[in-house]
Amino acid sequence: MALHLSHFYPYTSKHGKQPKPPLTSTRPRPTKFQVKAASINARELIQSGAVRPIPSKEAAMAMSSEGFILLDIRPEWERDKARVAGSLHVPLFVKDMDSSPITLLKKWVHFGYVGLWTGQNFTTLNPDFLRQVEAEVPDKDAKLLVACGEGLRSIMAASKLYAGGFKNLGWLAGGFNRSADSDFPAVEGSGKIAIRNHRWCFLFLPSITHTVASRGQG
């Protein structure tokens, strides 16, 4: 049986030359968000029992009966409005004072999509977070209940603390914003500890823009 080349090359130009096959890019696809990897790591810590999720309604009992120390990792301006009496404070994010072109671009994005809606300051990761926690709590066997507004920043903080040697970690599941007024009876400040008009995606945007800018500088 005769084989026809047309079976293998369905197109032939009038000059008898075969078209070149399309080039295939070998460039690896960029990871969408490094934040996603951090979330997966945090999820694994919870599923393995390394970090214990504690609902807000059980937080007071965990502190009074089990010896958990409440570690508030919110920025200063959030904590100043309302805070649990006796809690420790080490912010995971601090106000970004950098004035480089990359930071100015991030600020423009941040205030365009976040600042006008929530009034938040622009933030960056606190480079001294672990060291500051170690200064407040030298005993790494101490029980720490890590808390923030929505629970996202606090699980990131718990992951950092676990990697830094703290092994008795609790995570305030859902954050202060899911708590009832009776969950934390001793609250200081002029506001309420639960603020339900913020959206978690806006709270998390500073870390996303930080990741994007880091990739741009690399």
PyMOL CGO cylinders between C-alpha atoms (Angstrom):
from pymol import cmd
from pymol.cgo import CYLINDER

trace = [
    CYLINDER, 0.00, 0.00, 0.00, 1.38, 3.36, -1.02, 0.3, 1, 1, 1, 1, 1, 1,
    CYLINDER, 1.38, 3.36, -1.02, 1.82, 5.99, 1.65, 0.3, 1, 1, 1, 1, 1, 1,
    CYLINDER, 1.82, 5.99, 1.65, 0.97, 9.57, 0.80, 0.3, 1, 1, 1, 1, 1, 1,
    CYLINDER, 0.97, 9.57, 0.80, 3.04, 12.28, 2.39, 0.3, 1, 1, 1, 1, 1, 1,
    CYLINDER, 3.04, 12.28, 2.39, -0.09, 14.35, 2.68, 0.3, 1, 1, 1, 1, 1, 1,
    CYLINDER, -0.09, 14.35, 2.68, -1.12, 12.00, 5.49, 0.3, 1, 1, 1, 1, 1, 1,
    CYLINDER, -1.12, 12.00, 5.49, 1.74, 13.44, 7.52, 0.3, 1, 1, 1, 1, 1, 1,
    CYLINDER, 1.74, 13.44, 7.52, 1.99, 16.97, 6.11, 0.3, 1, 1, 1, 1, 1, 1,
    CYLINDER, 1.99, 16.97, 6.11, -1.49, 18.19, 5.35, 0.3, 1, 1, 1, 1, 1, 1,
    CYLINDER, -1.49, 18.19, 5.35, -0.23, 21.52, 4.05, 0.3, 1, 1, 1, 1, 1, 1,
    CYLINDER, -0.23, 21.52, 4.05, 2.32, 22.19, 1.30, 0.3, 1, 1, 1, 1, 1, 1,
    CYLINDER, 2.32, 22.19, 1.30, 3.15, 25.66, 0.02, 0.3, 1, 1, 1, 1, 1, 1,
    CYLINDER, 3.15, 25.66, 0.02, 3.37, 26.38, -3.69, 0.3, 1, 1, 1, 1, 1, 1,
    CYLINDER, 3.37, 26.38, -3.69, 7.17, 26.40, -3.41, 0.3, 1, 1, 1, 1, 1, 1,
    CYLINDER, 7.17, 26.40, -3.41, 7.19, 22.89, -2.01, 0.3, 1, 1, 1, 1, 1, 1,
    CYLINDER, 7.19, 22.89, -2.01, 8.44, 23.95, 1.41, 0.3, 1, 1, 1, 1, 1, 1,
    CYLINDER, 8.44, 23.95, 1.41, 6.83, 22.74, 4.56, 0.3, 1, 1, 1, 1, 1, 1,
    CYLINDER, 6.83, 22.74, 4.56, 5.73, 25.34, 7.10, 0.3, 1, 1, 1, 1, 1, 1,
    CYLINDER, 5.73, 25.34, 7.10, 7.76, 25.45, 10.27, 0.3, 1, 1, 1, 1, 1, 1,
    CYLINDER, 7.76, 25.45, 10.27, 6.02, 23.98, 13.30, 0.3, 1, 1, 1, 1, 1, 1,
    CYLINDER, 6.02, 23.98, 13.30, 4.82, 26.60, 15.78, 0.3, 1, 1, 1, 1, 1, 1,
    CYLINDER, 4.82, 26.60, 15.78, 7.32, 27.49, 18.44, 0.3, 1, 1, 1, 1, 1, 1,
    CYLINDER, 7.32, 27.49, 18.44, 6.50, 26.20, 21.89, 0.3, 1, 1, 1, 1, 1, 1,
    CYLINDER, 6.50, 26.20, 21.89, 7.46, 28.43, 24.76, 0.3, 1, 1, 1, 1, 1, 1,
    CYLINDER, 7.46, 28.43, 24.76, 9.61, 26.78, 27.38, 0.3, 1, 1, 1, 1, 1, 1,
    CYLINDER, 9.61, 26.78, 27.38, 9.20, 29.65, 29.84, 0.3, 1, 1, 1, 1, 1, 1,
    CYLINDER, 9.20, 29.65, 29.84, 7.67, 28.33, 33.07, 0.3, 1, 1, 1, 1, 1, 1,
    CYLINDER, 7.67, 28.33, 33.07, 4.31, 29.74, 33.99, 0.3, 1, 1, 1, 1, 1, 1,
    CYLINDER, 4.31, 29.74, 33.99, 4.53, 32.11, 36.94, 0.3, 1, 1, 1, 1, 1, 1,
    CYLINDER, 4.53, 32.11, 36.94, 2.92, 31.10, 40.17, 0.3, 1, 1, 1, 1, 1, 1,
    CYLINDER, 2.92, 31.10, 40.17, -0.30, 33.03, 40.53, 0.3, 1, 1, 1, 1, 1, 1,
    CYLINDER, -0.30, 33.03, 40.53, 0.18, 34.07, 44.14, 0.3, 1, 1, 1, 1, 1, 1,
    CYLINDER, 0.18, 34.07, 44.14, 2.80, 33.03, 46.63, 0.3, 1, 1, 1, 1, 1, 1,
    CYLINDER, 2.80, 33.03, 46.63, 0.15, 33.76, 49.23, 0.3, 1, 1, 1, 1, 1, 1,
    CYLINDER, 0.15, 33.76, 49.23, -1.68, 30.63, 48.12, 0.3, 1, 1, 1, 1, 1, 1,
    CYLINDER, -1.68, 30.63, 48.12, 1.31, 28.47, 49.04, 0.3, 1, 1, 1, 1, 1, 1,
    CYLINDER, 1.31, 28.47, 49.04, 1.42, 30.12, 52.45, 0.3, 1, 1, 1, 1, 1, 1,
    CYLINDER, 1.42, 30.12, 52.45, -2.28, 29.33, 52.93, 0.3, 1, 1, 1, 1, 1, 1,
    CYLINDER, -2.28, 29.33, 52.93, -1.73, 25.69, 52.01, 0.3, 1, 1, 1, 1, 1, 1,
    CYLINDER, -1.73, 25.69, 52.01, 1.08, 25.46, 54.55, 0.3, 1, 1, 1, 1, 1, 1,
    CYLINDER, 1.08, 25.46, 54.55, -1.15, 26.99, 57.22, 0.3, 1, 1, 1, 1, 1, 1,
    CYLINDER, -1.15, 26.99, 57.22, -3.96, 24.59, 56.35, 0.3, 1, 1, 1, 1, 1, 1,
    CYLINDER, -3.96, 24.59, 56.35, -1.58, 21.68, 56.78, 0.3, 1, 1, 1, 1, 1, 1,
    CYLINDER, -1.58, 21.68, 56.78, -0.57, 22.94, 60.21, 0.3, 1, 1, 1, 1, 1, 1,
    CYLINDER, -0.57, 22.94, 60.21, -4.21, 23.04, 61.28, 0.3, 1, 1, 1, 1, 1, 1,
    CYLINDER, -4.21, 23.04, 61.28, -5.06, 19.64, 59.79, 0.3, 1, 1, 1, 1, 1, 1,
    CYLINDER, -5.06, 19.64, 59.79, -2.05, 18.03, 61.44, 0.3, 1, 1, 1, 1, 1, 1,
    CYLINDER, -2.05, 18.03, 61.44, -2.92, 19.51, 64.83, 0.3, 1, 1, 1, 1, 1, 1,
    CYLINDER, -2.92, 19.51, 64.83, 0.25, 21.61, 64.98, 0.3, 1, 1, 1, 1, 1, 1,
    CYLINDER, 0.25, 21.61, 64.98, -1.93, 24.74, 65.21, 0.3, 1, 1, 1, 1, 1, 1,
    CYLINDER, -1.93, 24.74, 65.21, -5.21, 24.41, 67.09, 0.3, 1, 1, 1, 1, 1, 1,
    CYLINDER, -5.21, 24.41, 67.09, -8.20, 26.41, 65.81, 0.3, 1, 1, 1, 1, 1, 1,
    CYLINDER, -8.20, 26.41, 65.81, -10.12, 27.95, 68.72, 0.3, 1, 1, 1, 1, 1, 1,
    CYLINDER, -10.12, 27.95, 68.72, -13.52, 29.61, 68.11, 0.3, 1, 1, 1, 1, 1, 1,
    CYLINDER, -13.52, 29.61, 68.11, -14.03, 32.99, 69.73, 0.3, 1, 1, 1, 1, 1, 1,
    CYLINDER, -14.03, 32.99, 69.73, -16.70, 31.60, 72.06, 0.3, 1, 1, 1, 1, 1, 1,
    CYLINDER, -16.70, 31.60, 72.06, -14.09, 29.21, 73.51, 0.3, 1, 1, 1, 1, 1, 1,
    CYLINDER, -14.09, 29.21, 73.51, -11.21, 31.69, 73.62, 0.3, 1, 1, 1, 1, 1, 1,
    CYLINDER, -11.21, 31.69, 73.62, -11.86, 33.04, 77.14, 0.3, 1, 1, 1, 1, 1, 1,
    CYLINDER, -11.86, 33.04, 77.14, -12.01, 29.51, 78.53, 0.3, 1, 1, 1, 1, 1, 1,
    CYLINDER, -12.01, 29.51, 78.53, -8.81, 28.54, 76.71, 0.3, 1, 1, 1, 1, 1, 1,
    CYLINDER, -8.81, 28.54, 76.71, -7.04, 31.52, 78.30, 0.3, 1, 1, 1, 1, 1, 1,
    CYLINDER, -7.04, 31.52, 78.30, -8.41, 31.09, 81.82, 0.3, 1, 1, 1, 1, 1, 1,
    CYLINDER, -8.41, 31.09, 81.82, -8.36, 27.29, 82.08, 0.3, 1, 1, 1, 1, 1, 1,
    CYLINDER, -8.36, 27.29, 82.08, -5.64, 26.16, 79.67, 0.3, 1, 1, 1, 1, 1, 1,
    CYLINDER, -5.64, 26.16, 79.67, -3.15, 28.99, 80.05, 0.3, 1, 1, 1, 1, 1, 1,
    CYLINDER, -3.15, 28.99, 80.05, -3.27, 30.40, 76.51, 0.3, 1, 1, 1, 1, 1, 1,
    CYLINDER, -3.27, 30.40, 76.51, -1.82, 33.90, 76.08, 0.3, 1, 1, 1, 1, 1, 1,
    CYLINDER, -1.82, 33.90, 76.08, -3.72, 36.03, 73.58, 0.3, 1, 1, 1, 1, 1, 1,
    CYLINDER, -3.72, 36.03, 73.58, -1.33, 37.48, 70.99, 0.3, 1, 1, 1, 1, 1, 1,
    CYLINDER, -1.33, 37.48, 70.99, -2.94, 40.30, 69.01, 0.3, 1, 1, 1, 1, 1, 1,
    CYLINDER, -2.94, 40.30, 69.01, -1.05, 40.72, 65.73, 0.3, 1, 1, 1, 1, 1, 1,
    CYLINDER, -1.05, 40.72, 65.73, -3.19, 43.54, 64.27, 0.3, 1, 1, 1, 1, 1, 1,
    CYLINDER, -3.19, 43.54, 64.27, -1.57, 46.87, 63.37, 0.3, 1, 1, 1, 1, 1, 1,
    CYLINDER, -1.57, 46.87, 63.37, -1.52, 49.55, 66.05, 0.3, 1, 1, 1, 1, 1, 1,
    CYLINDER, -1.52, 49.55, 66.05, -4.35, 51.62, 64.56, 0.3, 1, 1, 1, 1, 1, 1,
    CYLINDER, -4.35, 51.62, 64.56, -6.71, 48.64, 64.61, 0.3, 1, 1, 1, 1, 1, 1,
    CYLINDER, -6.71, 48.64, 64.61, -5.77, 47.61, 68.15, 0.3, 1, 1, 1, 1, 1, 1,
    CYLINDER, -5.77, 47.61, 68.15, -6.10, 51.17, 69.47, 0.3, 1, 1, 1, 1, 1, 1,
    CYLINDER, -6.10, 51.17, 69.47, -9.83, 51.14, 68.66, 0.3, 1, 1, 1, 1, 1, 1,
    CYLINDER, -9.83, 51.14, 68.66, -10.56, 48.00, 70.68, 0.3, 1, 1, 1, 1, 1, 1,
    CYLINDER, -10.56, 48.00, 70.68, -8.41, 45.34, 72.33, 0.3, 1, 1, 1, 1, 1, 1,
    CYLINDER, -8.41, 45.34, 72.33, -8.77, 42.50, 74.81, 0.3, 1, 1, 1, 1, 1, 1,
    CYLINDER, -8.77, 42.50, 74.81, -7.44, 43.52, 78.20, 0.3, 1, 1, 1, 1, 1, 1,
    CYLINDER, -7.44, 43.52, 78.20, -4.20, 41.77, 79.10, 0.3, 1, 1, 1, 1, 1, 1,
    CYLINDER, -4.20, 41.77, 79.10, -3.42, 40.64, 75.56, 0.3, 1, 1, 1, 1, 1, 1,
    CYLINDER, -3.42, 40.64, 75.56, 0.05, 40.91, 74.09, 0.3, 1, 1, 1, 1, 1, 1,
    CYLINDER, 0.05, 40.91, 74.09, 0.60, 42.96, 70.96, 0.3, 1, 1, 1, 1, 1, 1,
    CYLINDER, 0.60, 42.96, 70.96, 3.14, 42.34, 68.20, 0.3, 1, 1, 1, 1, 1, 1,
    CYLINDER, 3.14, 42.34, 68.20, 1.95, 43.48, 64.74, 0.3, 1, 1, 1, 1, 1, 1,
    CYLINDER, 1.95, 43.48, 64.74, 2.52, 41.21, 61.77, 0.3, 1, 1, 1, 1, 1, 1,
    CYLINDER, 2.52, 41.21, 61.77, 2.09, 44.21, 59.45, 0.3, 1, 1, 1, 1, 1, 1,
    CYLINDER, 2.09, 44.21, 59.45, 3.41, 47.70, 60.08, 0.3, 1, 1, 1, 1, 1, 1,
    CYLINDER, 3.41, 47.70, 60.08, 2.91, 51.00, 58.28, 0.3, 1, 1, 1, 1, 1, 1,
    CYLINDER, 2.91, 51.00, 58.28, 5.03, 51.16, 55.13, 0.3, 1, 1, 1, 1, 1, 1,
    CYLINDER, 5.03, 51.16, 55.13, 7.23, 54.26, 55.25, 0.3, 1, 1, 1, 1, 1, 1,
    CYLINDER, 7.23, 54.26, 55.25, 9.27, 53.38, 52.16, 0.3, 1, 1, 1, 1, 1, 1,
    CYLINDER, 9.27, 53.38, 52.16, 9.20, 55.95, 49.33, 0.3, 1, 1, 1, 1, 1, 1,
    CYLINDER, 9.20, 55.95, 49.33, 10.79, 53.93, 46.52, 0.3, 1, 1, 1, 1, 1, 1,
    CYLINDER, 10.79, 53.93, 46.52, 9.07, 53.92, 43.08, 0.3, 1, 1, 1, 1, 1, 1,
    CYLINDER, 9.07, 53.92, 43.08, 7.86, 50.35, 43.61, 0.3, 1, 1, 1, 1, 1, 1,
    CYLINDER, 7.86, 50.35, 43.61, 6.30, 51.28, 46.94, 0.3, 1, 1, 1, 1, 1, 1,
    CYLINDER, 6.30, 51.28, 46.94, 4.68, 54.39, 45.49, 0.3, 1, 1, 1, 1, 1, 1,
    CYLINDER, 4.68, 54.39, 45.49, 3.11, 52.20, 42.82, 0.3, 1, 1, 1, 1, 1, 1,
    CYLINDER, 3.11, 52.20, 42.82, 1.86, 49.79, 45.46, 0.3, 1, 1, 1, 1, 1, 1,
    CYLINDER, 1.86, 49.79, 45.46, 0.41, 52.68, 47.45, 0.3, 1, 1, 1, 1, 1, 1,
    CYLINDER, 0.41, 52.68, 47.45, -1.41, 53.96, 44.39, 0.3, 1, 1, 1, 1, 1, 1,
    CYLINDER, -1.41, 53.96, 44.39, -2.97, 50.52, 43.86, 0.3, 1, 1, 1, 1, 1, 1,
    CYLINDER, -2.97, 50.52, 43.86, -3.71, 50.12, 47.55, 0.3, 1, 1, 1, 1, 1, 1,
    CYLINDER, -3.71, 50.12, 47.55, -5.47, 53.45, 48.03, 0.3, 1, 1, 1, 1, 1, 1,
    CYLINDER, -5.47, 53.45, 48.03, -7.28, 53.13, 44.72, 0.3, 1, 1, 1, 1, 1, 1,
    CYLINDER, -7.28, 53.13, 44.72, -8.80, 49.78, 45.61, 0.3, 1, 1, 1, 1, 1, 1,
    CYLINDER, -8.80, 49.78, 45.61, -8.71, 49.74, 49.40, 0.3, 1, 1, 1, 1, 1, 1,
    CYLINDER, -8.71, 49.74, 49.40, -8.05, 53.06, 51.10, 0.3, 1, 1, 1, 1, 1, 1,
    CYLINDER, -8.05, 53.06, 51.10, -11.12, 54.84, 49.79, 0.3, 1, 1, 1, 1, 1, 1,
    CYLINDER, -11.12, 54.84, 49.79, -13.39, 52.06, 51.03, 0.3, 1, 1, 1, 1, 1, 1,
    CYLINDER, -13.39, 52.06, 51.03, -11.94, 51.01, 54.38, 0.3, 1, 1, 1, 1, 1, 1,
    CYLINDER, -11.94, 51.01, 54.38, -9.67, 53.85, 55.40, 0.3, 1, 1, 1, 1, 1, 1,
    CYLINDER, -9.67, 53.85, 55.40, -6.77, 51.48, 56.01, 0.3, 1, 1, 1, 1, 1, 1,
    CYLINDER, -6.77, 51.48, 56.01, -3.15, 52.50, 56.09, 0.3, 1, 1, 1, 1, 1, 1,
    CYLINDER, -3.15, 52.50, 56.09, -0.74, 50.93, 53.64, 0.3, 1, 1, 1, 1, 1, 1,
    CYLINDER, -0.74, 50.93, 53.64, 1.22, 48.16, 55.30, 0.3, 1, 1, 1, 1, 1, 1,
    CYLINDER, 1.22, 48.16, 55.30, 4.22, 45.94, 54.86, 0.3, 1, 1, 1, 1, 1, 1,
    CYLINDER, 4.22, 45.94, 54.86, 5.34, 42.81, 56.67, 0.3, 1, 1, 1, 1, 1, 1,
    CYLINDER, 5.34, 42.81, 56.67, 7.03, 43.46, 59.98, 0.3, 1, 1, 1, 1, 1, 1,
    CYLINDER, 7.03, 43.46, 59.98, 10.61, 42.18, 59.46, 0.3, 1, 1, 1, 1, 1, 1,
    CYLINDER, 10.61, 42.18, 59.46, 11.14, 41.90, 63.24, 0.3, 1, 1, 1, 1, 1, 1,
    CYLINDER, 11.14, 41.90, 63.24, 7.92, 40.05, 64.00, 0.3, 1, 1, 1, 1, 1, 1,
    CYLINDER, 7.92, 40.05, 64.00, 9.46, 36.81, 65.25, 0.3, 1, 1, 1, 1, 1, 1,
    CYLINDER, 9.46, 36.81, 65.25, 12.18, 38.55, 67.24, 0.3, 1, 1, 1, 1, 1, 1,
    CYLINDER, 12.18, 38.55, 67.24, 9.63, 40.83, 68.92, 0.3, 1, 1, 1, 1, 1, 1,
    CYLINDER, 9.63, 40.83, 68.92, 7.44, 37.87, 69.89, 0.3, 1, 1, 1, 1, 1, 1,
    CYLINDER, 7.44, 37.87, 69.89, 10.47, 36.08, 71.30, 0.3, 1, 1, 1, 1, 1, 1,
    CYLINDER, 10.47, 36.08, 71.30, 11.23, 39.18, 73.40, 0.3, 1, 1, 1, 1, 1, 1,
    CYLINDER, 11.23, 39.18, 73.40, 7.68, 39.18, 74.79, 0.3, 1, 1, 1, 1, 1, 1,
    CYLINDER, 7.68, 39.18, 74.79, 7.49, 35.39, 75.20, 0.3, 1, 1, 1, 1, 1, 1,
    CYLINDER, 7.49, 35.39, 75.20, 10.96, 33.86, 75.69, 0.3, 1, 1, 1, 1, 1, 1,
    CYLINDER, 10.96, 33.86, 75.69, 9.50, 30.44, 76.53, 0.3, 1, 1, 1, 1, 1, 1,
    CYLINDER, 9.50, 30.44, 76.53, 8.69, 28.77, 73.23, 0.3, 1, 1, 1, 1, 1, 1,
    CYLINDER, 8.69, 28.77, 73.23, 6.67, 26.11, 75.06, 0.3, 1, 1, 1, 1, 1, 1,
    CYLINDER, 6.67, 26.11, 75.06, 4.17, 28.79, 76.10, 0.3, 1, 1, 1, 1, 1, 1,
    CYLINDER, 4.17, 28.79, 76.10, 0.66, 28.54, 74.72, 0.3, 1, 1, 1, 1, 1, 1,
    CYLINDER, 0.66, 28.54, 74.72, -0.09, 31.38, 72.33, 0.3, 1, 1, 1, 1, 1, 1,
    CYLINDER, -0.09, 31.38, 72.33, -3.52, 32.14, 70.91, 0.3, 1, 1, 1, 1, 1, 1,
    CYLINDER, -3.52, 32.14, 70.91, -2.81, 34.20, 67.78, 0.3, 1, 1, 1, 1, 1, 1,
    CYLINDER, -2.81, 34.20, 67.78, -5.56, 36.61, 66.75, 0.3, 1, 1, 1, 1, 1, 1,
    CYLINDER, -5.56, 36.61, 66.75, -6.42, 39.30, 64.20, 0.3, 1, 1, 1, 1, 1, 1,
    CYLINDER, -6.42, 39.30, 64.20, -9.55, 40.79, 62.67, 0.3, 1, 1, 1, 1, 1, 1,
    CYLINDER, -9.55, 40.79, 62.67, -10.54, 38.13, 60.14, 0.3, 1, 1, 1, 1, 1, 1,
    CYLINDER, -10.54, 38.13, 60.14, -8.20, 35.22, 60.90, 0.3, 1, 1, 1, 1, 1, 1,
    CYLINDER, -8.20, 35.22, 60.90, -6.08, 35.47, 57.74, 0.3, 1, 1, 1, 1, 1, 1,
    CYLINDER, -6.08, 35.47, 57.74, -3.17, 37.48, 59.03, 0.3, 1, 1, 1, 1, 1, 1,
    CYLINDER, -3.17, 37.48, 59.03, -3.15, 35.52, 62.28, 0.3, 1, 1, 1, 1, 1, 1,
    CYLINDER, -3.15, 35.52, 62.28, -2.80, 32.17, 60.50, 0.3, 1, 1, 1, 1, 1, 1,
    CYLINDER, -2.80, 32.17, 60.50, 0.12, 33.62, 58.56, 0.3, 1, 1, 1, 1, 1, 1,
    CYLINDER, 0.12, 33.62, 58.56, 1.61, 34.74, 61.89, 0.3, 1, 1, 1, 1, 1, 1,
    CYLINDER, 1.61, 34.74, 61.89, 1.03, 31.29, 63.40, 0.3, 1, 1, 1, 1, 1, 1,
    CYLINDER, 1.03, 31.29, 63.40, 2.92, 29.72, 60.49, 0.3, 1, 1, 1, 1, 1, 1,
    CYLINDER, 2.92, 29.72, 60.49, 5.87, 32.06, 61.09, 0.3, 1, 1, 1, 1, 1, 1,
    CYLINDER, 5.87, 32.06, 61.09, 5.83, 31.34, 64.82, 0.3, 1, 1, 1, 1, 1, 1,
    CYLINDER, 5.83, 31.34, 64.82, 5.71, 27.60, 64.23, 0.3, 1, 1, 1, 1, 1, 1,
    CYLINDER, 5.71, 27.60, 64.23, 8.69, 27.81, 61.88, 0.3, 1, 1, 1, 1, 1, 1,
    CYLINDER, 8.69, 27.81, 61.88, 10.46, 29.88, 64.55, 0.3, 1, 1, 1, 1, 1, 1,
    CYLINDER, 10.46, 29.88, 64.55, 10.12, 27.17, 67.18, 0.3, 1, 1, 1, 1, 1, 1,
    CYLINDER, 10.12, 27.17, 67.18, 6.80, 27.91, 68.93, 0.3, 1, 1, 1, 1, 1, 1,
    CYLINDER, 6.80, 27.91, 68.93, 4.89, 24.63, 69.12, 0.3, 1, 1, 1, 1, 1, 1,
    CYLINDER, 4.89, 24.63, 69.12, 1.89, 25.28, 71.40, 0.3, 1, 1, 1, 1, 1, 1,
    CYLINDER, 1.89, 25.28, 71.40, -0.08, 27.51, 69.09, 0.3, 1, 1, 1, 1, 1, 1,
    CYLINDER, -0.08, 27.51, 69.09, -3.75, 28.32, 68.89, 0.3, 1, 1, 1, 1, 1, 1,
    CYLINDER, -3.75, 28.32, 68.89, -5.48, 30.29, 66.16, 0.3, 1, 1, 1, 1, 1, 1,
    CYLINDER, -5.48, 30.29, 66.16, -8.57, 32.42, 66.77, 0.3, 1, 1, 1, 1, 1, 1,
    CYLINDER, -8.57, 32.42, 66.77, -10.73, 30.93, 64.04, 0.3, 1, 1, 1, 1, 1, 1,
    CYLINDER, -10.73, 30.93, 64.04, -12.50, 33.63, 62.06, 0.3, 1, 1, 1, 1, 1, 1,
    CYLINDER, -12.50, 33.63, 62.06, -10.78, 36.39, 64.01, 0.3, 1, 1, 1, 1, 1, 1,
    CYLINDER, -10.78, 36.39, 64.01, -12.25, 39.02, 66.32, 0.3, 1, 1, 1, 1, 1, 1,
    CYLINDER, -12.25, 39.02, 66.32, -14.80, 40.00, 63.71, 0.3, 1, 1, 1, 1, 1, 1,
    CYLINDER, -14.80, 40.00, 63.71, -16.74, 36.78, 64.23, 0.3, 1, 1, 1, 1, 1, 1,
    CYLINDER, -16.74, 36.78, 64.23, -16.87, 37.17, 67.98, 0.3, 1, 1, 1, 1, 1, 1,
    CYLINDER, -16.87, 37.17, 67.98, -19.87, 38.17, 70.04, 0.3, 1, 1, 1, 1, 1, 1,
    CYLINDER, -19.87, 38.17, 70.04, -19.73, 40.94, 72.61, 0.3, 1, 1, 1, 1, 1, 1,
    CYLINDER, -19.73, 40.94, 72.61, -19.85, 38.35, 75.38, 0.3, 1, 1, 1, 1, 1, 1,
    CYLINDER, -19.85, 38.35, 75.38, -16.90, 36.32, 74.05, 0.3, 1, 1, 1, 1, 1, 1,
    CYLINDER, -16.90, 36.32, 74.05, -14.35, 38.84, 75.34, 0.3, 1, 1, 1, 1, 1, 1,
    CYLINDER, -14.35, 38.84, 75.34, -15.94, 40.63, 78.31, 0.3, 1, 1, 1, 1, 1, 1,
    CYLINDER, -15.94, 40.63, 78.31, -12.82, 42.65, 79.19, 0.3, 1, 1, 1, 1, 1, 1,
    CYLINDER, -12.82, 42.65, 79.19, -12.38, 44.92, 76.15, 0.3, 1, 1, 1, 1, 1, 1,
    CYLINDER, -12.38, 44.92, 76.15, -10.53, 48.22, 76.27, 0.3, 1, 1, 1, 1, 1, 1,
    CYLINDER, -10.53, 48.22, 76.27, -10.81, 51.11, 73.82, 0.3, 1, 1, 1, 1, 1, 1,
    CYLINDER, -10.81, 51.11, 73.82, -13.58, 53.25, 72.41, 0.3, 1, 1, 1, 1, 1, 1,
    CYLINDER, -13.58, 53.25, 72.41, -14.85, 50.78, 69.80, 0.3, 1, 1, 1, 1, 1, 1,
    CYLINDER, -14.85, 50.78, 69.80, -16.02, 47.19, 69.58, 0.3, 1, 1, 1, 1, 1, 1,
    CYLINDER, -16.02, 47.19, 69.58, -13.64, 44.28, 69.10, 0.3, 1, 1, 1, 1, 1, 1,
    CYLINDER, -13.64, 44.28, 69.10, -15.78, 42.88, 66.25, 0.3, 1, 1, 1, 1, 1, 1,
    CYLINDER, -15.78, 42.88, 66.25, -15.93, 45.01, 63.10, 0.3, 1, 1, 1, 1, 1, 1,
    CYLINDER, -15.93, 45.01, 63.10, -18.09, 43.32, 60.48, 0.3, 1, 1, 1, 1, 1, 1,
    CYLINDER, -18.09, 43.32, 60.48, -17.98, 45.87, 57.68, 0.3, 1, 1, 1, 1, 1, 1,
    CYLINDER, -17.98, 45.87, 57.68, -14.48, 44.97, 56.46, 0.3, 1, 1, 1, 1, 1, 1,
    CYLINDER, -14.48, 44.97, 56.46, -13.94, 42.40, 53.75, 0.3, 1, 1, 1, 1, 1, 1,
    CYLINDER, -13.94, 42.40, 53.75, -11.16, 39.87, 54.10, 0.3, 1, 1, 1, 1, 1, 1,
    CYLINDER, -11.16, 39.87, 54.10, -9.90, 40.38, 50.56, 0.3, 1, 1, 1, 1, 1, 1,
    CYLINDER, -9.90, 40.38, 50.56, -9.16, 44.04, 51.27, 0.3, 1, 1, 1, 1, 1, 1,
    CYLINDER, -9.16, 44.04, 51.27, -7.34, 43.12, 54.49, 0.3, 1, 1, 1, 1, 1, 1,
    CYLINDER, -7.34, 43.12, 54.49, -5.20, 40.67, 52.59, 0.3, 1, 1, 1, 1, 1, 1,
    CYLINDER, -5.20, 40.67, 52.59, -4.38, 42.94, 49.64, 0.3, 1, 1, 1, 1, 1, 1,
    CYLINDER, -4.38, 42.94, 49.64, -1.24, 44.47, 51.25, 0.3, 1, 1, 1, 1, 1, 1,
    CYLINDER, -1.24, 44.47, 51.25, 0.45, 41.07, 51.36, 0.3, 1, 1, 1, 1, 1, 1,
    CYLINDER, 0.45, 41.07, 51.36, -0.56, 40.37, 47.74, 0.3, 1, 1, 1, 1, 1, 1,
    CYLINDER, -0.56, 40.37, 47.74, 0.87, 43.65, 46.49, 0.3, 1, 1, 1, 1, 1, 1,
    CYLINDER, 0.87, 43.65, 46.49, 4.00, 42.99, 48.54, 0.3, 1, 1, 1, 1, 1, 1,
    CYLINDER, 4.00, 42.99, 48.54, 4.40, 39.63, 46.75, 0.3, 1, 1, 1, 1, 1, 1,
    CYLINDER, 4.40, 39.63, 46.75, 3.84, 41.15, 43.30, 0.3, 1, 1, 1, 1, 1, 1,
    CYLINDER, 3.84, 41.15, 43.30, 6.37, 43.91, 43.93, 0.3, 1, 1, 1, 1, 1, 1,
    CYLINDER, 6.37, 43.91, 43.93, 8.93, 41.40, 45.22, 0.3, 1, 1, 1, 1, 1, 1,
    CYLINDER, 8.93, 41.40, 45.22, 8.61, 39.38, 42.03, 0.3, 1, 1, 1, 1, 1, 1,
    CYLINDER, 8.61, 39.38, 42.03, 9.04, 42.57, 39.98, 0.3, 1, 1, 1, 1, 1, 1,
    CYLINDER, 9.04, 42.57, 39.98, 12.30, 43.40, 41.75, 0.3, 1, 1, 1, 1, 1, 1,
    CYLINDER, 12.30, 43.40, 41.75, 13.74, 39.89, 41.32, 0.3, 1, 1, 1, 1, 1, 1,
]
cmd.load_cgo(trace, "trace")
